[in-house]
Amino acid sequence: MTPPACKDVSSAKLQEAIGSLRLDHFDAVLEVGEALRCSTDWTLMRELLERDAATPLALWIGFALQRNASPDENLLARLDAHPSCEVRAVALELRGSREAAQKALESSCWRLRAAAEAVLGRR
């Protein structure tokens, strides 16, 4: 499945949207997440993860990193520590570390194990 095409959203507008975002409003979270996926404002993403290490927007930060040729190590480390298994799986796939993948095979999270299998070339 191909993600939707990116729309150009200014960093200021994105920052404003994040600041006023109600996390209980699912459609708004999706809309802001999609804008974040298309962003290259790595400073904004780092600040967001510093403010809220468990932000539900972290998955879209991972998707933004997938679009970048050389992922930001600081952001990857924060995604590695995220409470969401899905976010940690995206970070593992981005990092491609065989050592981390080997360790992830022991996880109770099926998505993280699947990412580990992919990194190790078993899938």
Buried (B, 14 or more C-beta within 10 A) or exposed (E): EEEEEEEEBEEEEBBEBBEEBEEEEEEBBEEBBBBBBBBEBBEBBBEBBEEEEEBBBBBBBBBBBEEEEEBBEEBBEBBBBBEBBBBBBBBBBBBEBEEBBEEBEEBEBEBBBBBBBBBEEEE
